[in-house]
C-alpha cells in the first residue's frame, strides 16, 4: 500500500506510529504487524513502562525481526502523557514528518490509519473521531461511560476553546514541525488529560484540525487502566488552562 500523501515526484512523508504500553503482552506483536498492513512504510515506536507481563521483551523481539521498530524502556508506570511526550521528542529528534499515536490494545483499529494520514494533506492535526458522522463505539457506551465521555469533550471545548468533537481520544496524527513549536515546559498533564491539553497547545501554535470517523472497538485482551483519580485530575488541569486562556495568561 503506497502512502497517499506523496505527490508525483516527491518522497512520501516520514511517519512514526507511537504505542504507549503497560501490560499489553497479548496485543503488542499482532498490533505492530497490523499497523504494517495499513502503513507498510511507517516506523513504529513502542514506549513500555516496565510492564510486569513482559510486554517490553516481546516488543524487543518484534524489533529484532522487523525493521524500523524501536522500543523505549522506562523505569515504571510514568503516565500516558509522559509517554506521548517521549514520542513527540523522538519524532522531532529523528526528523519525522508525522507522528501518529494510537492505543496499544486494538481499540483503535489500524484499518483507519490510511484515512487519518490522508487528512494530513490539509491539516496539522487529524483526529480519529468517534463523534463525527460515521464514527462510533463498538456496542455503544453504557450510560456511565457515555456521560463521562460526552461530558469531558463538552468540558474541553468550553474551557479550551476547541471546536473538534473528539478531544479525549488518543487516535490522532500530528505534523511534527508544528509540535516542535510548542513550549513543553508549560504542559501540566501526565495522565489522560494530556489528550485535551496537547490539542490546546496545538491550537496556540496555529494548527489546522481535522477529524475522520473511526469505530472505537473493545480491547482484545488485558484490562482498562483508566481510574477515577486521573479523571478528577484531568478536569482540574483543563479548568486551570481554561481560566488562564480567558485571562490571557497562556
C-alpha distance (Angstrom), angle and dihedral (degrees) to the residues before:
residue distance angle dihedral
X1 . . .
X2 3.81 . .
X3 3.76 123.5 .
X4 3.83 109.3 -96.7
X5 3.79 91.1 -149.0
X6 3.80 97.2 66.8
X7 3.80 113.3 102.7
X8 3.82 118.6 -152.5
X9 3.78 109.3 -75.5
X10 3.79 93.5 11.8
X11 3.78 130.0 101.8
X12 3.79 117.7 -113.6
X13 3.80 117.7 -101.5
X14 3.79 114.0 -95.1
X15 3.80 109.3 -111.9
X16 3.79 130.0 -166.4
X17 3.81 121.1 -170.7
X18 3.80 114.5 -151.8
X19 3.81 125.3 -152.9
X20 3.80 121.3 -173.7
X21 3.80 107.7 -155.5
X22 3.77 137.4 -166.6
X23 3.81 116.9 161.4
X24 3.80 96.1 -14.6
X25 3.82 97.4 133.7
X26 3.80 93.7 136.3
X27 3.79 94.3 47.0
X28 3.79 110.2 37.3
X29 3.83 101.4 76.1
X30 3.83 98.3 42.9
X31 3.81 90.1 43.4
X32 3.81 93.3 54.5
X33 3.79 89.5 49.0
X34 3.82 90.8 49.3
X35 3.81 90.7 49.7
X36 3.79 88.9 54.5
X37 3.82 89.9 52.4
X38 3.81 90.4 61.3
X39 3.82 100.5 28.3
X40 3.81 104.9 27.5
X41 3.80 94.8 169.9
X42 3.81 96.7 47.1
X43 3.77 122.3 108.2
X44 3.81 117.2 -131.7
X45 3.80 125.9 -141.5
X46 3.80 119.8 -165.9
X47 3.80 116.7 -164.2
X48 3.79 107.8 -166.5
X49 3.79 123.5 -170.0
X50 3.81 96.7 -148.8
X51 3.82 92.4 -79.1
X52 3.82 110.9 -152.4
X53 3.82 90.4 -144.3
X54 3.82 93.2 64.1
X55 3.81 98.8 -104.4
X56 3.80 90.8 143.0
X57 3.82 92.9 54.2
X58 3.80 91.4 49.7
X59 3.82 90.0 49.5
X60 3.82 89.1 51.9
X61 3.80 89.7 52.8
X62 3.81 90.7 52.0
X63 3.80 89.7 47.8
X64 3.79 90.0 53.9
X65 3.81 93.3 56.1
X66 3.81 102.2 33.9
X67 3.78 125.1 56.9
X68 3.80 122.1 -123.7
X69 3.80 95.0 22.2
X70 3.79 112.1 127.0
X71 3.81 129.9 -177.8
X72 3.80 129.0 -154.0
X73 3.80 113.9 -162.6
X74 3.79 116.3 -155.0
X75 3.79 127.5 -165.9
X76 3.80 97.5 -114.7
X77 3.79 146.7 -32.5
X78 3.81 99.4 -38.4
X79 3.79 100.3 163.2
X80 3.79 139.1 -89.9
X81 3.78 92.8 -96.4
X82 3.79 94.8 56.0
X83 3.81 90.0 46.6
X84 3.80 90.3 55.1
X85 3.80 89.7 47.6
X86 3.82 87.8 54.3
X87 3.80 88.8 52.4
X88 3.81 91.9 48.9
X89 3.79 91.3 50.5
X90 3.80 90.5 48.2
X91 3.81 92.4 49.9
X92 3.81 92.6 49.0
X93 3.82 94.9 45.7
X94 3.81 92.6 47.8
X95 3.81 95.0 46.8
X96 3.79 98.5 -118.8
X97 3.78 118.3 167.3
X98 3.81 97.5 -147.5
X99 3.80 133.6 26.6
X100 3.80 112.2 -159.2
X101 3.80 114.7 -169.2
X102 3.79 126.6 -165.4
X103 3.78 140.5 162.7
X104 3.79 116.4 -92.8
X105 3.81 98.2 -133.8
X106 3.84 102.1 72.8
X107 3.81 92.1 -104.2
X108 3.81 83.9 119.9
X109 3.82 103.6 56.1
X110 3.82 112.1 -141.3
X111 3.82 90.4 -138.3
X112 3.82 88.0 80.6
X113 3.81 93.6 58.5
X114 3.84 95.7 90.9
X115 3.82 91.9 54.9
X116 3.79 92.0 49.0
X117 3.81 91.8 49.5
X118 3.81 91.4 46.2
X119 3.80 89.4 57.3
X120 3.79 91.3 57.8
X121 3.81 89.4 77.0
X122 3.80 89.3 79.8
X123 3.81 103.0 19.3
X124 3.79 141.4 56.2
X125 3.80 95.2 -147.9
X126 3.81 122.6 32.5
X127 3.80 117.3 -170.8
X128 3.78 124.5 -157.3
X129 3.79 94.2 -136.1
X130 3.80 132.7 -156.6
X131 3.80 91.4 -172.8
X132 3.79 106.6 57.4
X133 3.82 122.9 84.0
X134 3.79 108.8 -69.6
X135 3.79 94.0 23.6
X136 3.78 127.1 104.7
X137 3.78 150.3 130.1
X138 3.78 125.0 -82.0
X139 3.79 107.5 -106.9
X140 3.81 89.9 -2.0
X141 3.79 127.4 -98.4
X142 3.78 120.0 -72.0
X143 3.80 113.1 -119.2
X144 3.82 94.2 -94.1
X145 3.81 95.0 49.4
X146 3.79 92.1 43.1
X147 3.80 90.9 52.7
X148 3.82 92.2 47.2
X149 3.80 95.3 45.9
X150 3.80 97.6 44.5
X151 3.80 90.2 41.5
X152 3.81 95.9 53.3
X153 3.81 91.3 47.1
X154 3.80 92.9 50.7
X155 3.81 89.0 45.1
X156 3.81 91.7 52.1
X157 3.80 93.6 46.9
X158 3.80 90.8 49.7
X159 3.80 99.4 46.1
X160 3.80 100.7 31.4
X161 3.79 99.1 38.1
X162 3.80 93.2 -122.1
X163 3.80 120.8 158.4
X164 3.80 96.8 -168.3
X165 3.80 116.6 105.7
X166 3.81 101.5 -142.8
X167 3.79 107.6 48.5
X168 3.80 99.0 149.3
X169 3.80 100.0 55.6
X170 3.80 120.3 97.3
X171 3.82 98.4 -150.4
X172 3.79 100.6 104.4
X173 3.78 145.2 114.6
X174 3.81 127.4 -130.4
X175 3.79 132.2 -162.2
X176 3.80 101.9 -120.8
X177 3.80 94.9 -147.5
X178 3.82 88.3 61.8
X179 3.80 92.9 45.7
X180 3.81 87.4 55.4
X181 3.83 89.6 62.6
X182 3.82 94.4 61.1
X183 3.81 121.5 100.4
X184 3.80 100.9 -131.8
X185 3.78 92.5 -170.0
X186 3.82 84.8 77.7
X187 3.81 95.0 55.2
X188 3.81 110.2 107.7
X189 3.80 103.2 176.9
X190 3.78 122.6 97.8
X191 3.79 98.3 164.6
X192 3.80 137.4 35.1
X193 3.81 96.4 -38.2
X194 3.79 86.2 71.7
X195 3.81 88.3 84.6
X196 3.80 92.1 63.6
X197 3.79 96.3 35.2
X198 3.81 96.0 53.8
X199 3.81 89.7 52.9
X200 3.80 88.3 53.9
X201 3.82 91.9 53.3
X202 3.80 91.0 44.1
X203 3.80 87.3 54.7
X204 3.80 89.6 50.6
X205 3.83 91.4 57.8
X206 3.80 92.6 48.9
X207 3.80 103.1 -100.0
X208 3.80 119.9 172.2
X209 3.80 110.9 -132.3
X210 3.77 130.7 -148.6
X211 3.80 135.7 173.3
X212 3.78 131.6 -153.0
X213 3.81 124.1 -171.9
X214 3.80 121.4 -100.5
X215 3.78 135.0 172.6
X216 3.81 110.0 -124.9
X217 3.79 105.8 -143.8
X218 3.79 132.5 -160.3
X219 3.80 113.8 -94.4
X220 3.80 113.0 -94.7
X221 3.80 96.9 -139.5
X222 3.81 140.8 -1.4
X223 3.78 128.2 31.7
X224 3.79 135.1 -70.5
X225 3.81 116.2 -99.0
X226 3.82 100.7 -157.1
X227 3.80 114.2 121.0
X228 3.80 135.0 -175.8
X229 3.81 94.0 -115.2
X230 3.81 91.8 60.8
X231 3.80 89.9 46.8
X232 3.81 91.3 56.0
X233 3.81 91.0 46.5
X234 3.81 89.6 51.2
X235 3.80 92.2 53.9
X236 3.81 91.3 50.3
X237 3.81 94.6 49.0
X238 3.81 92.4 48.4
X239 3.81 90.3 48.2
X240 3.82 91.9 52.1
X241 3.81 92.1 48.2
X242 3.79 90.4 48.3
X243 3.79 93.3 51.2
X244 3.80 89.6 47.9
X245 3.80 90.0 50.9
X246 3.80 92.8 50.2
X247 3.80 91.0 48.3
X248 3.80 92.6 47.1
X249 3.80 93.8 -117.5
X250 3.81 97.4 125.3
